[in-house]
Structures are given as structure tokens and as C-alpha cells.
Amino acid sequence: MTLPTLSKGQNIPLPNDIVRVDIVLGWTESEIEIDASALLLRADGKVGSDGDFVFYNQPESPDGSVRFLGASATEEGAQARIAIELAVVPENVHTVALAGSLGTGTFGELGKLTFRVVDGAGQSLAEYVTADAATESAFVFGEVYRRGGDWKVRAVGQGWDTGLAGLATDFGVDIDDDTAPGPTGEPVDATPINNAEPLRAIVGAVGADLSGPDLEPSAEPPAKEPVRSRGVRTAKRTVKRVKPIEFTLAEVDTWQPARLFSVFGVGAGEEQEKRATSALIATMQVVRPFARALCARMGAPAGAFEGYVEVQYERNDSKVIPDAVLKVVRGSRVWTGLLEVKTGSGKLRRDQLESYLDVARRKKYDAVISLSNDIPASPGELPIEVDRRKLAKVALRHLSWAEVAHEARMLLAHGGLDNDLHAWILGEFLRYLDHPRSGAAEFVDMGRHWVAVRDSVTAGTLRGGDPKGLAIADTWVSLSRHLALRLTAELGVTVKHILPRRHLSDPAARNAAVADRLADDGTFEAVLRIPDTVGDLVVVADVRTHKVRCRTTLDAPDEGTSGRRLSWLLRQLAEAPGDVQVEAVFSEPGNEVCEHLGKVRVEPRILTGGRAGAIVSFSLEQTFRMGNRRCGTAASFVSSVTSATDAFYGSVVQPLREWVPAAPRQPDPVPLPEDVSLDGEPGR
């Protein structure tokens, strides 16, 4: 199926059977955050009320028809999603404008920007790609609008220099970012305060003196300002950090604190699934930021979450029992999803998911979510195909246990929790997932065809079109994505698994390319892009030689002799292992030299002596032993690739910094004659 690509100003109709779409705004610079927003516009091109502005501080329209789902990393960079329930959009809303904004900088400083419309199964319905932005800090990518009773989508590509607040104001939104900030960073004004805002804000709102230590009223309270209606605040809330609860009274290190989620007596199969599901739902109900993060991945709104396990439904003459029913309420709208959970090596079944889709359609629920150890090779992919006709009114989404653990680690390590007890509960849930008995493995198994494919590669008999080879190729791409997720959670920055653009939307072509390479030279390759590093981290698994090679390439300084350029590198690799290979590439074509770091430290001239030209770049590579087993122990293939990636990043990539030239020097000052003062007057 050819993806409809729009040019600026072009429009196309949406299929008549589509009742819900997701708008995906994408960009390539993952270290930059674009804030997605939507405006529900009347026939005059203005919002009916401030509630018709949907963005990070107001993530849902009053009627629940438009929801901001948050942002996430992708292999191409990052994306933000907005869901539109077309059947629920009020009749007086003519257009939903989809925009993005930047807190700092301009869209002209970014690369390619994409605007995609996708259905409930993640299938793209339309795409608009642009790189025309210049000085804009807010940008309307496109719009979904009514025409003669049908819905259409149009590519817009119009920008504002005045940011999110300026864009929203032009569409009739009342912005309230001018009030003075209170002690917590929130503005304080004289409007009524709801939801238990801080005490100082409450006291200030009723006219008390905030300067005294006990907040005593002043003798002459200031005159009250006229009460005005509060507008929308676009200022972002400050992320808070909590201190984890520590247990320090153990007499020896072998003492283990009691577990909140016990692993004792956990069996396999159904019992394991029930334990993991119960632990997940209970944690989400208590730790609301964790629930919001996972619900955003499921397409649910930000709101109060509740979960119920082992709920029975009637379907024809049988009973259907999903592992959990998920409810999210925001305002008057209730979002509902059915959850199917698999742990260990359990595999999702098509007939099971389709039965849940039938129940969800009949009950007018929103989604069916599958959760297993399957890690799709790219975001939005489903690990199992279902009848697409069943997805007309119900979305099907997939989460992996690795993604669940990733969200927990991100919250614990990089902010988002403001309650010590919540941090401990989330830590205990993660502690449960990390135990082998939970069955919620992040990624441990190359699949049942691994041994056969491995042996065929070694024997030279594997061919690119072998179905088993294609299955292992898909598993390798999933492992590559797992490596990116692990590093993202550990480092707190978005690590991308880099794939060719054509492979992002064509899994069959992607798997064929990986399988062909495996058959031709016996290797897998993954490219990981980590922000603020000198170069990509490339991981190559060579099945024929049983080695894992990790490498990175960086530019050399563009001034000084080759000896000085090499010394610059060696200073940064002072703690790196001596078996790292250092390759120096010189300006003269075909003039490269390579040696182990240990030898170069002793005799640097091994790399520089007798070479024509200057060093222009370095390539660093380290080789590790590859495990051959399908899964399980440290001798497994997955474990060896994971540990090699971690070791190379920590000892080689992490210490490296790009060369920065020294600041230009001012010329030495010219001495003034003794008879002239600094102000130009004759000296005295």
C-alpha cells in the first residue's frame, strides 16, 4: 500500500469507516522537544472556549474528543501524538488544527518535520513532510476538518514567531502567563483556587501579607485587584526529584529487605501472568505518573486510572476473560481498554486478541492492549496480525515488558516523582520485574530458530530467503531496539536505533536486508545514536567468528601536528582497555594505520611515523567474545551483545568529547607612550 504523501495546501478525504485517528508529529533531533497541541475551531476559525486548546498543561478537550498523548522516542528521532475521536467531535467544531511549538530556538534550526495521520492499528493514512520552516517557534503542521459530512485532512505548514502563546492567542485562546510566579513556580493571582494549591498561594489570593514567617495578616491589607477570569497557562511545571528510601540497619550485606511484590512460590504460565498483571495494575493505581506514562503508550488520556483483573464477558456461547480491564477517566469521558498479558515464553494468539476486539466493539470500548516479552522492531508494529476489519472502531496496541520497565526506570532515575513512598513502590515493582521468576524478561531469547540459523551461517549454507533466517533477522532488529531502550533508561537521554527510512515503514524489506547480510558475510549490525557523544555506537555480531565488535568514529582536531592530534585522543582514553584498536585515517587517500591502544600509549609514533598528510579522523573498535546459546545464561548470544555494548560505551565512548578549538586570541596591547594617559589626555 502506497502512503499518500501531501504537499503544502493539499487535502485528501479520510476513509468513511474511520472513527478515530492519531496525529503523529515527528522530528529528527531527539534532544529537542517539540510540544504538540490541537485547537478545536468553529466556523469562524476561533476556539469556542479556552478548553478547546489541547496541549501538555490541558491534555484533553472538555468533551474528550481530542487528547494529547505525550511524546516518545523513535528510531528516526522523536514524536508526539494527539488522538482525535472523530465520532465524538462536537458538531459546532469545524476544524481541528494540529500544531507544534518550541520552548527555545526555532523550527528553522531543525531538520525534517513530519505530520502523519494514522488509524487505530498504526496504519498511515496520510503524510506531510516539510523542511521549509525558518524563524518560527510555533508551527501548524496540518488540520483535520469537516466537508459535507465527511472528514478530510489538509497539510498547512504555517508558522508563528511568537511561540505557543502567540499561536493560541491568534486562535482566540486567553493566555495567562503574565502573573507573578509563586514560590513553587506557579503563577499566583486573585482568581479562585481549586485542587489544594499551595498554602502561600491561597493566603496570597485572599490578600494576606506573605512576607512574615508565620503568614500573619498585615495591619493594612493591600487593596484587592479586580477578579478576572484565569486563562490558559503555557508555562511548564518544574520536574521534581525525590530521595529514595534507604534501609541502612542490616548487619551484613547479604540481608535483603522484604519485597512488596513477593517472588516466592511463583510458578509458570497462568499463575505467573496473574502475579505480573496484579503487580502492574496495583502500581499504576498508586503511582500516577507511571500510569500516565503507560497510558500514553496505550493511547489513553491523562486522567485518574483504575484497573480490574479477571473480568468475565459473554461472547456468543462462551466466556471471554481478559487479564485486566483498564479505565481512565478525565472529565465526563471514560476510556476503557482490555489487557491481554503474556509472560515468559508465552506467545500472543490471534484468536484470543480477535475475541477481545469483538467484545470491545460490542461494549464500545476504546482499545485492546497486548503486553508480552515481544519487542516489535519499531514503534507501532504489532507482534501478531489480526483481521483489520476488526480495527475499524477499536484500536489494537502492543507494549513489551521491556517498555514497561523502561518507563519505570526513567521516572526513578530522571525525575517525575514527587513522593518518596511512590518512588519506593515503583522501585519495588521494578525489583519484581527484574527477578527471573516474574517472567517479565526484558529481552533474553533469540527464538526457536536461533540454533538452526547459527549453525547454517557457520556452515555457509544459509540463504537470504530462508524463512528461519527472516525470523531471526526480525529478532535481531528487536534486540537492537532493546539496546536503545536500555541505554535511554540508564542515561536519561533518547538513544535511537538508526534504520534506513524505507525500512521503518516496510518491515518485510528490513528483515530481508538483515537476512541477506547474515547469509552473505555472517554478521548482524546495529547503529545506536546517543546524544552528546562524538559518534554513533556501531555493534556488529559476527556469527562466523563468534565475536562481537563495537566501534565508533570521531573527527580529529583540525589544527596541530598528527602527534598533537593523537595526544588529544590518548588523554581522553586514559582509562580505556589496552585491547581497543585505534585506527588513524590521514588526509592522503589510502593512508590509514591501526594498532592496539596499549602499544600506542607506549610508542605513539607507531601511528604517526612516516605518514603523509595529517590525521583527519579516528576509529575505535573493541572485540568481545560472542555467546552462542539461544537464551538464559551469560553465555547466551543476547547477554554477550548487551554486555559488550555496555562495556564499550562506558569505557570508550562515554569519556570522549569533540575537539573544540581555543577561543581567538586578542592581539597583545600596544604600550602607550609615557606622556599619554588612557583617556587620551597628556599625562602629568
Summary of the structure (lengths in Angstrom):
residues: 684
radius of gyration: 29.1
end to end distance: 89.1
largest distance: 111.5
contacts: 2166
relative contact order: 0.08
helix: 28%
strand: 26%
